[in-house]
Amino acid sequence: MLLFHAVAILAASPLLQRPRVPRSILVISLSAWRCGAVLLSAGIAMRAVAGHHLFPMAAPIGGFAMITGWLALATAATVSAFRKH
């Protein structure tokens, strides 16, 4: 999960420089990926290594945040496609 989303963050970051892409939605997407990946991975790792949770619902919240990031990216792409030059 971390490796896949790290590549996604690196690939989507240059889109911040494009004028047609809605910057605020893209920032939400990148932030959701970053926070979600940390929460999901830390929650799973703590459970596997230490035997207890990072905090209750950390992994599901992280997964939901990453899904939200992908939906925000799709929204940014849709808005960008319909914007005029």
C-alpha angles and dihedrals in degrees: 000000000000094000094047094048093043088060090046091052092049092047095048098043095079088058087074088075095056115098097214095054113089102244097202094054091046091051089052089051095049093045092049091051092049096047093039094051091050094047095045096045095042092048093051094042094049091050093049098042107029099026095233137083126266084226130322113290094007095134096045091047089050092050091048090050091053091049088049089052091055092048090050090052090051089050091050091050092049093048090046092052092055097044118102121234 
